[in-house]
Structures are given as structure tokens and as C-alpha cells.
Amino acid sequence: MESKSHKKMYKAGKQWAAVAVATTAAGVAFVSSNESASADVWQANTVDQVASQVANNGGVNNYQVQLGDTVWALAMATNNTVDNFAAVNGIVNPDLIIAGQHFNGSNTVAPVAATSVNQQPTQMAYEVTPSADEIAASQAAANEAVAASQAAQSQAVASQAAASQAYAASVAASQAQAASMAAAESNATAASEAAAKAAESQAIAETAKANAAAQSAQSASAANDAAAANASAAASQSAVTAQQAQAAQTSASAASAGNVDNSTFNALKSMRSGMTTEWSSDLAAQAQARAQQIANAGGAIPNEHWSNPNEVISIGFGSGSSVVDAWYNETNMTTASGTGHRDWEMRAGSTHFGFAQVGNVIVGVSR
């Protein structure tokens, strides 16, 4: 009866395995029975050993795998890569080659040299090819390893993709926040600039009004000075005559404005004692037109009146001190500031006034 023993050696990663199969008959292990056998002692051949064996064979073509050969050593001995060597020589699984195998794909049973432990003369053992089940099991193990590697690689790719997506989302959120802050800052700056421009425009307008009032007062003062100088230079009779002529001209101008209100003007001039208060026929004509407009509208106040700081209106008050006192005390008056009519009467910058009355409507206009 024959018994068979198989010895397989495997190495992890990109190392290789070789299979040595020893066949013995009962009671006879080798040709010489008085020597201890070492056929089951497997040791990988070095690159130099494999290169020597290949050279002795005349090359790789039809080379017979020796005990201890590995695909890695064969590839290194022939200046090749493991993957390319396996592909060129038809090796299905680079992790498994069998002693006695030829690279043209055939598997043969061939004698292999065996060395005794005590380096005695070479003994001969016999190698057989592994069974189909063994090859299939080895191939299945290799396939499982490849599948596991691919699964790990896929998982790594998925993790990298998830990390990239998270990073992109973080960058997008940061950019959106920065854009929002920039927009808010821009809007605030624009609003501040608009407010500053509006304030500047208002200040310019007020300055222009003040300058116009000052120029008007200066012109009036210059005219008065000129009249005084002329009166002093003329004879006493000439001065009296000039004053009479001026008084007559003022009366004629007031009469030509229409239904003017001199009594109200005189009452205001008395209240503004110490301030320049001159009659203006042009302003009286404007007051006449406004009073007529309000009377025609049944006492309705025009909308533009509320934005005109140089105009006052009363309805139902008598002329003279009655309406002047009512304006000063804000009696039954409507004003945004609460003292608008009084401020109009006592404004030092106003020097010329005109008044008119139509029915129970009295209007005053200043400049």
C-alpha cells in the first residue's frame, strides 16, 4: 500500500509558495534506505540559484520548476516583474507554482534533487502534481483575497468622496457667510453714505437760505445808509420832502397789491422791535393769491403749504394784533414742531413781509 504526504509553504503579501510532494512505498522512502531523507524540508532558492538553473536550462522556455523556486525569484533572475512574468508564462496564480511544472502550461512528474540533513550524497524523491481540488481551493483563496482588497479599496474611495463632499460643503458655507457679511457691510455703508449726502444737501440748502437772507439784509442796510447819507447832505426842506415822497410811494405800493393787510404788518413790526421788518409788495401779492386760493377752496389748506417755512395762514381771526397774537401763542394753530408760527414771526433772518386778507382768511409771507 502506498502513502502520500504533501507539504505546502505559503508566505503573506507578495511572497510566494511552492509545493513539494513526496511519494514513498511502504517501507522504502528513497532509493537508499540507510540515509535519512530531507524531501519534506522546503527552502526557497535564492535569485542567484534560480538564475544559475535558468542559465543551465538555456533560458526560461520549457523551464521545469525546481523545488524551492518562487515566481518572485524567477522574475528577478530574468530581469522581469512578477505580474509580467506570470502573464507571459501562463501562470494563473503567481502565489502558487508546483515543482515539475513547465511554463508552457503542462504539469509533469519529474525527479527532484533532495539533500540529506548531514549533506550526504543526493537522494532521489518523486514529485506529483497537486489535485484539481487543491488548485481550486488555492485559486478560491486568492480570489477571496483579491475581492477583499477591492472591497477595501472601494470603501476607501467612498470615504474619500464623503470627506471631499464634507470639505466642499464647509467651503461653500464659509463662502456664503463671507458673502452675506460683505453684502450687509456694503448695504450699511451705502445707507450711511446716503444719509451723509442727504444731511450735506440739507446743510447746503440751509446755508444758501441764510446767505440769501444775509445778502438781503445787507442790501436793505446799504439802501438805508444811502438814503440817510442823501438826507444828511440835502437841506432840511429837501429831507422832509423826500420823506413825504417815500411815505406816499409806500402807500401807493400797498394799495396796488390788492386787499393787503397793513394792520397785521404793523402789529408784527411792533412785536419784532429791534429786528429789521420791511414791507414787500411782491410778498403781499403772493399772500393775496394764496388767501384767494384758500377762500375759493372753502378753507382747505393746500398741501404745498406744509413744506413752505416762509408762509403762515389763519382762518377765523381778525387782522392786526388779534391774528399776530394767535400766531405767537399758537392759538388753535396746527404745526409740526408746535411753535412753527411763533418761529416764523420771530425769525431774525426774515426781513421783508407781506400780508393779505380775503374774507376770514389771512396769509403772511416772509423773505
C-alpha positions as CSV (number, residue, x, y, z in Angstrom):
1,M,0.0,0.0,0.0
2,E,1.3,3.4,-0.9
3,S,1.1,6.5,1.2
4,K,1.4,10.1,0.0
5,S,2.5,13.2,2.0
6,H,2.1,16.8,0.8
7,K,3.8,19.8,2.1
8,K,2.7,23.3,1.1
9,M,4.5,26.5,2.1
10,Y,2.8,30.0,1.9
11,K,4.1,33.4,2.5
12,A,1.9,36.5,3.1
13,G,1.5,39.6,0.8
14,K,3.6,39.5,-2.4
15,Q,5.7,36.4,-1.3
16,W,5.2,33.1,-3.0
17,A,4.6,29.4,-2.2
18,A,5.8,26.1,-3.7
19,V,4.5,22.7,-3.2
20,A,6.7,19.7,-2.8
21,V,5.1,16.2,-3.0
22,A,6.9,13.2,-1.9
23,T,5.7,9.7,-2.8
24,T,7.0,6.6,-0.9
25,A,6.3,2.9,-1.0
26,A,5.7,1.1,2.3
27,G,9.0,0.5,4.0
28,V,11.0,2.3,1.2
29,A,11.2,6.1,1.4
30,F,14.2,6.6,-1.0
31,V,16.5,4.6,-3.2
32,S,19.0,4.3,-0.4
33,S,17.2,3.1,2.7
34,N,20.1,3.7,5.1
35,E,20.1,7.5,4.6
36,S,17.7,10.0,6.3
37,A,15.6,11.8,3.7
38,S,15.0,15.6,3.5
39,A,12.5,15.8,0.7
40,D,10.0,17.4,3.1
41,V,12.4,20.2,4.1
42,W,11.5,23.1,1.8
43,Q,13.7,26.2,1.5
44,A,13.3,29.0,-1.1
45,N,16.0,29.2,-3.7
46,T,17.9,32.4,-3.9
47,V,17.9,34.6,-7.0
48,D,21.4,33.6,-7.9
49,Q,20.5,29.9,-7.6
50,V,17.4,30.3,-9.8
51,A,19.4,32.4,-12.3
52,S,22.0,29.6,-12.5
53,Q,19.3,27.0,-13.0
54,V,17.7,29.0,-15.8
55,A,21.0,29.6,-17.5
56,N,21.8,25.9,-17.4
57,N,18.4,25.2,-18.9
58,G,19.3,27.5,-21.8
59,G,16.6,30.0,-20.8
60,V,13.1,30.2,-19.4
61,N,11.4,28.4,-22.3
62,N,10.2,25.0,-21.3
63,Y,11.9,25.5,-17.9
64,Q,10.9,22.9,-15.3
65,V,10.1,24.4,-11.8
66,Q,12.6,23.2,-9.2
67,L,11.9,22.6,-5.5
68,G,12.4,25.9,-3.8
69,D,11.6,28.1,-6.8
70,T,9.3,31.1,-6.5
71,V,7.8,33.3,-9.1
72,W,9.4,36.3,-7.5
73,A,12.9,34.7,-7.7
74,L,12.3,33.6,-11.3
75,A,11.1,37.1,-12.2
76,M,14.2,38.8,-10.6
77,A,16.5,36.2,-12.2
78,T,15.2,37.2,-15.6
79,N,15.1,41.0,-15.0
80,N,11.3,41.0,-15.1
81,T,8.3,41.9,-12.9
82,V,6.2,39.3,-11.1
83,D,3.0,40.3,-12.9
84,N,4.6,40.3,-16.3
85,F,6.5,37.1,-15.8
86,A,3.2,35.3,-14.7
87,A,1.3,36.7,-17.6
88,V,3.9,35.8,-20.2
89,N,4.4,32.2,-18.9
90,G,0.7,31.4,-18.3
91,I,0.9,31.3,-14.5
92,V,-2.7,31.6,-13.3
93,N,-1.9,32.2,-9.6
94,P,1.5,33.8,-9.0
95,D,1.2,32.7,-5.3
96,L,1.3,29.0,-6.3
97,I,3.7,27.1,-8.5
98,I,4.5,23.4,-8.4
99,A,7.8,21.7,-8.7
100,G,7.9,19.8,-12.0
101,Q,5.6,22.4,-13.7
102,H,6.6,23.7,-17.1
103,F,5.9,27.3,-18.2
104,N,4.1,26.1,-21.3
105,G,1.2,25.1,-19.1
106,S,1.9,21.4,-18.7
107,N,2.4,19.7,-15.4
108,T,4.8,16.7,-15.3
109,V,6.1,14.3,-12.7
110,A,9.9,14.7,-12.6
111,P,12.6,13.7,-10.2
112,V,13.9,16.4,-8.0
113,A,17.2,16.5,-6.1
114,A,17.0,16.1,-2.3
115,T,19.7,16.8,0.2
116,S,20.1,14.9,3.4
117,V,20.4,16.7,6.7
118,N,24.0,15.7,7.1
119,Q,24.8,16.7,3.4
120,Q,25.2,13.1,2.3
121,P,25.1,12.2,-1.4
122,T,21.9,13.2,-3.2
123,Q,18.9,11.1,-2.7
124,M,16.0,10.9,-5.2
125,A,12.4,11.5,-4.4
126,Y,9.4,11.9,-6.7
127,E,7.0,14.8,-7.0
128,V,3.5,14.6,-8.2
129,T,1.1,17.4,-9.3
130,P,-1.5,18.6,-6.8
131,S,-5.0,17.6,-7.3
132,A,-7.6,19.7,-9.0
133,D,-9.4,20.4,-5.7
134,E,-6.2,21.7,-4.2
135,I,-5.6,24.0,-7.1
136,A,-9.2,25.2,-7.0
137,A,-9.0,25.8,-3.2
138,S,-5.8,27.8,-3.7
139,Q,-7.4,29.8,-6.5
140,A,-10.5,30.5,-4.5
141,A,-8.4,31.7,-1.6
142,A,-6.5,34.0,-3.9
143,N,-9.8,35.3,-5.4
144,E,-11.2,36.0,-2.0
145,A,-8.1,38.0,-1.1
146,V,-8.4,40.0,-4.3
147,A,-12.1,40.6,-3.6
148,A,-11.4,41.7,-0.1
149,S,-8.7,44.1,-1.4
150,Q,-11.1,45.5,-4.0
151,A,-13.8,46.0,-1.3
152,A,-11.3,47.8,1.0
153,Q,-10.3,50.0,-1.9
154,S,-13.9,50.8,-2.8
155,Q,-14.6,51.6,0.8
156,A,-11.5,53.9,0.9
157,V,-12.7,55.6,-2.3
158,A,-16.2,56.1,-0.8
159,S,-14.7,57.5,2.5
160,Q,-12.5,59.9,0.4
161,A,-15.6,61.0,-1.6
162,A,-17.5,61.6,1.6
163,A,-14.6,63.6,3.1
164,S,-14.4,65.7,-0.2
165,Q,-18.1,66.4,-0.1
166,A,-17.9,67.4,3.6
167,Y,-15.0,69.7,2.8
168,A,-16.8,71.2,-0.2
169,A,-19.9,71.8,1.9
170,S,-17.8,73.5,4.6
171,V,-16.1,75.7,2.0
172,A,-19.4,76.6,0.4
173,A,-20.9,77.5,3.9
174,S,-17.8,79.7,4.6
175,Q,-18.1,81.5,1.3
176,A,-21.8,82.0,1.8
177,Q,-21.2,83.5,5.2
178,A,-18.5,85.8,3.9
179,A,-20.7,86.9,1.0
180,S,-23.6,87.6,3.5
181,M,-21.3,89.7,5.7
182,A,-19.9,91.6,2.8
183,A,-23.4,92.3,1.5
184,A,-24.5,93.5,4.9
185,E,-21.4,95.7,5.3
186,S,-22.0,97.1,1.7
187,N,-25.6,97.9,2.5
188,A,-24.7,99.6,5.7
189,T,-22.0,101.6,4.0
190,A,-24.4,102.7,1.2
191,A,-27.1,103.7,3.8
192,S,-24.6,105.7,5.8
193,E,-23.3,107.4,2.7
194,A,-26.9,108.2,1.5
195,A,-27.7,109.7,5.0
196,A,-24.5,111.7,4.9
197,K,-25.3,113.1,1.4
198,A,-28.8,114.0,2.5
199,A,-27.5,115.8,5.6
200,E,-24.9,117.6,3.5
201,S,-27.6,118.6,0.9
202,Q,-29.8,119.9,3.7
203,A,-27.0,121.8,5.3
204,I,-26.1,123.4,1.9
205,A,-29.7,124.4,1.4
206,E,-29.9,126.0,4.8
207,T,-26.6,127.8,4.3
208,A,-27.9,129.1,1.0
209,K,-31.0,130.4,2.6
210,A,-29.0,132.0,5.4
211,N,-26.7,133.6,2.9
212,A,-29.6,134.9,0.8
213,A,-31.2,136.4,3.9
214,A,-27.9,138.0,5.0
215,Q,-27.4,139.4,1.5
216,S,-31.0,140.8,1.5
217,A,-30.4,142.3,4.9
218,Q,-27.1,143.8,3.8
219,S,-28.8,145.2,0.7
220,A,-31.5,146.8,2.8
221,S,-29.0,148.2,5.2
222,A,-26.9,149.6,2.3
223,A,-30.0,151.2,0.9
224,N,-30.9,152.7,4.2
225,D,-27.4,154.0,4.6
226,A,-27.5,155.6,1.2
227,A,-30.9,157.2,1.9
228,A,-29.6,158.6,5.2
229,A,-26.4,160.0,3.6
230,N,-28.5,161.7,0.9
231,A,-30.9,163.1,3.5
232,S,-27.9,164.5,5.6
233,A,-26.4,166.1,2.5
234,A,-29.6,167.7,1.4
235,A,-31.2,170.7,3.0
236,S,-33.7,170.2,5.8
237,Q,-36.6,171.0,3.5
238,S,-35.3,168.5,0.9
239,A,-35.2,165.8,3.6
240,V,-38.7,166.5,4.6
241,T,-39.9,166.4,1.0
242,A,-38.0,163.1,0.4
243,Q,-39.6,161.5,3.5
244,Q,-43.0,162.6,2.4
245,A,-42.4,161.3,-1.1
246,Q,-41.2,157.9,0.3
247,A,-44.3,157.7,2.5
248,A,-46.5,158.4,-0.4
249,Q,-44.8,155.7,-2.5
250,T,-45.2,153.1,0.2
251,S,-48.9,153.9,0.5
252,A,-49.3,153.6,-3.3
253,S,-47.4,150.2,-3.4
254,A,-49.5,148.8,-0.6
255,A,-52.7,149.9,-2.3
256,S,-51.7,148.4,-5.6
257,A,-51.2,144.9,-4.0
258,G,-54.9,144.5,-3.7
259,N,-56.6,143.6,-0.4
260,V,-53.4,143.9,1.6
261,D,-53.4,143.7,5.4
262,N,-51.3,146.7,6.7
263,S,-52.7,146.4,10.2
264,T,-51.3,142.9,10.6
265,F,-47.9,144.1,9.3
266,N,-47.8,147.0,11.7
267,A,-48.7,144.7,14.7
268,L,-45.9,142.2,13.6
269,K,-43.4,145.1,13.2
270,S,-44.2,146.3,16.8
271,M,-43.7,142.7,18.1
272,R,-40.4,142.4,16.3
273,S,-39.0,145.6,17.8
274,G,-35.2,145.8,17.2
275,M,-35.3,143.5,14.2
276,T,-35.4,144.6,10.6
277,T,-39.1,144.4,9.4
278,E,-39.8,145.8,5.9
279,W,-43.0,145.7,3.8
280,S,-42.7,143.9,0.5
281,S,-45.3,144.5,-2.2
282,D,-44.2,141.3,-4.0
283,L,-44.7,139.2,-0.9
284,A,-48.1,140.9,-0.3
285,A,-49.2,139.9,-3.8
286,Q,-48.2,136.3,-3.1
287,A,-50.2,136.4,0.2
288,Q,-53.2,137.8,-1.7
289,A,-53.0,134.9,-4.3
290,R,-52.8,132.3,-1.5
291,A,-55.6,133.8,0.5
292,Q,-57.9,133.9,-2.6
293,Q,-57.0,130.2,-3.4
294,I,-57.9,129.1,0.2
295,A,-61.1,131.1,0.2
296,N,-62.1,129.6,-3.2
297,A,-61.4,126.1,-1.8
298,G,-63.8,126.7,1.2
299,G,-60.9,127.0,3.7
300,A,-58.9,123.9,2.5
301,I,-55.2,124.3,3.1
302,P,-53.0,123.4,0.1
303,N,-50.6,120.5,0.5
304,E,-47.6,122.6,-0.5
305,H,-48.2,124.9,2.5
306,W,-46.9,122.3,4.9
307,S,-43.4,122.3,3.3
308,N,-43.2,126.1,3.0
309,P,-41.4,127.6,6.0
310,N,-41.9,131.2,4.8
311,E,-45.8,131.2,4.9
312,V,-48.4,131.4,7.7
313,I,-52.2,131.1,7.5
314,S,-55.1,131.8,9.8
315,I,-58.8,131.3,9.3
316,G,-61.4,133.0,11.5
317,F,-59.1,135.5,13.3
318,G,-59.3,139.3,12.9
319,S,-56.4,141.3,11.4
320,G,-53.8,143.2,13.4
321,S,-52.8,142.2,16.9
322,S,-55.6,139.5,17.0
323,V,-54.0,137.2,14.4
324,V,-50.4,138.2,15.3
325,D,-51.0,137.2,19.0
326,A,-52.8,134.0,17.9
327,W,-49.8,133.0,15.7
328,Y,-47.3,133.8,18.6
329,N,-49.3,131.8,21.2
330,E,-50.2,129.0,18.7
331,T,-53.9,129.5,19.5
332,N,-55.9,126.8,17.6
333,M,-53.0,126.5,15.2
334,T,-51.6,123.4,13.5
335,T,-47.8,123.0,13.2
336,A,-45.4,120.0,13.1
337,S,-43.0,121.5,15.7
338,G,-45.6,123.1,18.0
339,T,-44.0,126.6,17.6
340,G,-43.9,127.0,13.8
341,H,-46.0,130.2,13.7
342,R,-44.1,131.9,16.5
343,D,-40.8,130.9,15.0
344,W,-41.9,132.4,11.7
345,E,-42.8,135.7,13.4
346,M,-39.6,136.0,15.4
347,R,-37.1,134.7,12.8
348,A,-34.2,137.2,12.7
349,G,-33.2,136.1,9.2
350,S,-36.5,137.3,7.8
351,T,-36.5,141.0,6.9
352,H,-39.4,141.5,4.4
353,F,-43.0,140.6,4.9
354,G,-46.3,140.9,3.0
355,F,-49.9,140.2,4.3
356,A,-53.3,139.9,2.6
357,Q,-56.8,139.1,3.7
358,V,-59.7,137.5,1.7
359,G,-62.8,137.0,3.8
360,N,-61.8,135.4,7.1
361,V,-58.5,134.1,5.6
362,I,-55.3,135.9,6.5
363,V,-52.0,134.9,4.9
364,G,-48.5,136.2,5.7
365,V,-45.4,135.6,3.5
366,S,-41.8,136.4,4.5
367,R,-38.3,136.5,2.9
